[in-house]
Amino acid sequence: MRRSEYQRVAMLDLRRENSFNYDLTEIFTNAGFSEEEAAPIIANITAKGSRISLKEAKDYVKRMQEEDHIGQETCNRICSLMDRYRKYR
């Protein structure tokens, strides 16, 4: 395939994954989550953002917000954080 035939997808910048995980942990800590409660959510967000797409990761966060696992403000902070760590691949 030619380079022009590939579809670019917004994904998590893997070079800054550790910084992303640190900032994401801070968001959950400030929202009152314990480390045990936040760990699976953080792992899912990181995996979806780095392997599938940021759109899929944002959809996951919004589903978690709709199911009342996280609050609206936390959801907005996570989505804006993902936008800051975006890279097109």
Secondary structure, DSSP 8 states (H G I E B T S, - for coil): --GGGS---EEE-GGGHHHHHHHHHHHHHHTT--HHHHHHHHHHHHHHHHHT-HHHHHHHHHHHHHTTSS-HHHHHHHHHHHHHTEEE-
